[in-house]
Structures are given as C-alpha cells and as structure tokens.
Amino acid sequence: MSNRVIPEEFLDLFDKKAFANLATLMADGTPQVTPVWCDFDGTHVRVNSALGRQKDHNMRRDPRVSMSILDPDNPYRYLEIRGQVVEITEENAQDHIDKLAKKYLGKDKYPYSQPGEVRVVYKIEARHTTSMS
C-alpha cells in the first residue's frame, strides 16, 4: 500500500520528535495504549519495542492497531492512523532503535537497552487516517 493513505501534509510529523500513542488489543478485547517512538519508511509506519513486552504479545496475537501522533509544535494538530501490523522482524531492529534514539534523544545509540533484550520492529500498514490541523 502506498503512503497515499497518510496525507502528505502530515508526513512532517514523522520527521519531528513527535510521540505516538499506540493502541493494541488485549486478549479480552480491551485496549492497551503505550507512548512510542515511530518513523515512516515511505510505505509503513514503524515502531520498535522489546520482545516479550505487552504490546509485543498483543500485536502478535491481533495485528489490528491504532495510533495518534500529536504535533509537538501544535498539540491541536494530529494524525490518527488505523491499520494492521503486516510484518514483525528482529532484522535490523537494533539499528532501527539507534536511529530512533538519534531522532528523539540526539544520541547515536539507544541508551536504555537491558542485558539480553531483543529488539523488534513492527511495520504497520495504514488503512485509514483522520487528522486535524
């Protein structure tokens, strides 16, 4: 799917230090929301987490997700994305979290890694968006 689902005038949010609130579904259907770092590769919204966390379990069981991204320069401007996780991979996940650490923290390496932690990238296909500017 192309990035046409995400309005061009909101692509700048992925270049900013804009946190996203990612909603996943618990086994009983209740929502679980976590603030996350994200980026956009031109096709997929990507988030990164550690193997075994609650959102990891949720997205593996049920790939339906929703997220909202607030513009840090104007909190009344936002993008909501509803979609589906279409790929979960450990490949290049450490490089990805380091890239996000550079964007969000100005650090070359992600400083919060735990011993034995396995990083995972979740690629989300946007299927519907709403926005406010």
Contacts in CASP RR format, 6 or more apart in sequence:
PFRMAT RR
TARGET T0000
AUTHOR 0000-0000-0000
METHOD contacts of the structure
MODEL  1
MSNRVIPEEFLDLFDKKAFANLATLMADGTPQVTPVWCDFDGTHVRVNSA
LGRQKDHNMRRDPRVSMSILDPDNPYRYLEIRGQVVEITEENAQDHIDKL
AKKYLGKDKYPYSQPGEVRVVYKIEARHTTSMS
1 43 0 8 1.000
1 125 0 8 1.000
1 126 0 8 1.000
1 127 0 8 1.000
2 43 0 8 1.000
3 11 0 8 1.000
3 40 0 8 1.000
3 42 0 8 1.000
3 43 0 8 1.000
3 126 0 8 1.000
5 126 0 8 1.000
5 127 0 8 1.000
5 128 0 8 1.000
5 129 0 8 1.000
6 40 0 8 1.000
6 45 0 8 1.000
6 79 0 8 1.000
6 81 0 8 1.000
6 126 0 8 1.000
6 129 0 8 1.000
7 79 0 8 1.000
7 129 0 8 1.000
7 131 0 8 1.000
9 133 0 8 1.000
10 69 0 8 1.000
10 79 0 8 1.000
10 129 0 8 1.000
10 131 0 8 1.000
10 133 0 8 1.000
11 40 0 8 1.000
13 69 0 8 1.000
13 71 0 8 1.000
13 79 0 8 1.000
14 38 0 8 1.000
14 39 0 8 1.000
14 40 0 8 1.000
14 45 0 8 1.000
14 69 0 8 1.000
16 71 0 8 1.000
16 72 0 8 1.000
16 73 0 8 1.000
17 72 0 8 1.000
17 103 0 8 1.000
17 104 0 8 1.000
18 69 0 8 1.000
18 70 0 8 1.000
18 71 0 8 1.000
18 72 0 8 1.000
19 35 0 8 1.000
19 36 0 8 1.000
19 37 0 8 1.000
19 69 0 8 1.000
19 70 0 8 1.000
19 72 0 8 1.000
20 35 0 8 1.000
20 36 0 8 1.000
20 37 0 8 1.000
20 38 0 8 1.000
20 45 0 8 1.000
20 47 0 8 1.000
20 67 0 8 1.000
20 68 0 8 1.000
20 69 0 8 1.000
21 33 0 8 1.000
21 34 0 8 1.000
21 35 0 8 1.000
21 36 0 8 1.000
21 67 0 8 1.000
21 68 0 8 1.000
21 69 0 8 1.000
22 33 0 8 1.000
22 34 0 8 1.000
22 35 0 8 1.000
22 36 0 8 1.000
22 38 0 8 1.000
22 47 0 8 1.000
22 55 0 8 1.000
22 65 0 8 1.000
22 66 0 8 1.000
22 67 0 8 1.000
23 31 0 8 1.000
23 32 0 8 1.000
23 33 0 8 1.000
23 65 0 8 1.000
23 66 0 8 1.000
23 67 0 8 1.000
24 31 0 8 1.000
24 32 0 8 1.000
24 33 0 8 1.000
24 34 0 8 1.000
24 54 0 8 1.000
24 55 0 8 1.000
24 58 0 8 1.000
24 59 0 8 1.000
24 62 0 8 1.000
24 65 0 8 1.000
25 31 0 8 1.000
25 32 0 8 1.000
25 58 0 8 1.000
25 61 0 8 1.000
25 62 0 8 1.000
25 64 0 8 1.000
26 32 0 8 1.000
26 58 0 8 1.000
27 61 0 8 1.000
32 54 0 8 1.000
32 55 0 8 1.000
32 58 0 8 1.000
34 54 0 8 1.000
34 55 0 8 1.000
36 47 0 8 1.000
36 48 0 8 1.000
36 49 0 8 1.000
36 55 0 8 1.000
36 67 0 8 1.000
37 47 0 8 1.000
37 48 0 8 1.000
37 100 0 8 1.000
37 103 0 8 1.000
37 104 0 8 1.000
38 45 0 8 1.000
38 46 0 8 1.000
38 47 0 8 1.000
38 67 0 8 1.000
38 69 0 8 1.000
38 100 0 8 1.000
39 45 0 8 1.000
39 46 0 8 1.000
39 99 0 8 1.000
39 100 0 8 1.000
39 103 0 8 1.000
40 46 0 8 1.000
41 123 0 8 1.000
43 123 0 8 1.000
43 125 0 8 1.000
44 86 0 8 1.000
44 87 0 8 1.000
44 123 0 8 1.000
44 124 0 8 1.000
44 125 0 8 1.000
45 67 0 8 1.000
45 81 0 8 1.000
45 123 0 8 1.000
45 124 0 8 1.000
45 126 0 8 1.000
46 96 0 8 1.000
46 121 0 8 1.000
46 122 0 8 1.000
46 123 0 8 1.000
46 124 0 8 1.000
47 67 0 8 1.000
47 121 0 8 1.000
47 122 0 8 1.000
47 124 0 8 1.000
48 93 0 8 1.000
48 96 0 8 1.000
48 97 0 8 1.000
48 100 0 8 1.000
48 119 0 8 1.000
48 120 0 8 1.000
48 121 0 8 1.000
48 122 0 8 1.000
49 55 0 8 1.000
49 56 0 8 1.000
49 119 0 8 1.000
49 120 0 8 1.000
49 122 0 8 1.000
50 56 0 8 1.000
50 114 0 8 1.000
50 117 0 8 1.000
50 118 0 8 1.000
50 119 0 8 1.000
50 120 0 8 1.000
51 90 0 8 1.000
51 117 0 8 1.000
51 118 0 8 1.000
51 119 0 8 1.000
51 120 0 8 1.000
56 120 0 8 1.000
59 65 0 8 1.000
59 85 0 8 1.000
59 88 0 8 1.000
59 122 0 8 1.000
60 88 0 8 1.000
63 84 0 8 1.000
63 85 0 8 1.000
63 86 0 8 1.000
64 83 0 8 1.000
64 84 0 8 1.000
65 82 0 8 1.000
65 83 0 8 1.000
65 84 0 8 1.000
65 85 0 8 1.000
65 124 0 8 1.000
66 80 0 8 1.000
66 81 0 8 1.000
66 82 0 8 1.000
66 83 0 8 1.000
67 80 0 8 1.000
67 81 0 8 1.000
67 124 0 8 1.000
68 78 0 8 1.000
68 79 0 8 1.000
68 80 0 8 1.000
68 81 0 8 1.000
69 78 0 8 1.000
69 79 0 8 1.000
69 80 0 8 1.000
69 81 0 8 1.000
70 77 0 8 1.000
70 78 0 8 1.000
71 77 0 8 1.000
71 78 0 8 1.000
76 132 0 8 1.000
77 131 0 8 1.000
77 132 0 8 1.000
77 133 0 8 1.000
78 131 0 8 1.000
78 132 0 8 1.000
79 129 0 8 1.000
79 130 0 8 1.000
79 131 0 8 1.000
80 129 0 8 1.000
80 130 0 8 1.000
80 131 0 8 1.000
81 124 0 8 1.000
81 126 0 8 1.000
81 128 0 8 1.000
81 129 0 8 1.000
82 126 0 8 1.000
82 127 0 8 1.000
82 128 0 8 1.000
82 129 0 8 1.000
83 124 0 8 1.000
83 125 0 8 1.000
83 126 0 8 1.000
83 127 0 8 1.000
83 128 0 8 1.000
84 124 0 8 1.000
84 125 0 8 1.000
84 127 0 8 1.000
85 122 0 8 1.000
85 123 0 8 1.000
85 124 0 8 1.000
85 125 0 8 1.000
86 123 0 8 1.000
86 124 0 8 1.000
86 125 0 8 1.000
87 121 0 8 1.000
87 122 0 8 1.000
87 123 0 8 1.000
88 120 0 8 1.000
88 121 0 8 1.000
88 122 0 8 1.000
88 123 0 8 1.000
89 120 0 8 1.000
89 121 0 8 1.000
89 123 0 8 1.000
90 118 0 8 1.000
90 119 0 8 1.000
90 120 0 8 1.000
90 121 0 8 1.000
91 121 0 8 1.000
92 121 0 8 1.000
93 118 0 8 1.000
93 119 0 8 1.000
93 120 0 8 1.000
93 121 0 8 1.000
94 110 0 8 1.000
94 119 0 8 1.000
96 119 0 8 1.000
96 121 0 8 1.000
97 110 0 8 1.000
97 113 0 8 1.000
97 119 0 8 1.000
98 108 0 8 1.000
98 109 0 8 1.000
98 110 0 8 1.000
100 110 0 8 1.000
101 107 0 8 1.000
101 108 0 8 1.000
101 109 0 8 1.000
101 110 0 8 1.000
101 111 0 8 1.000
102 108 0 8 1.000
105 111 0 8 1.000
113 119 0 8 1.000
END
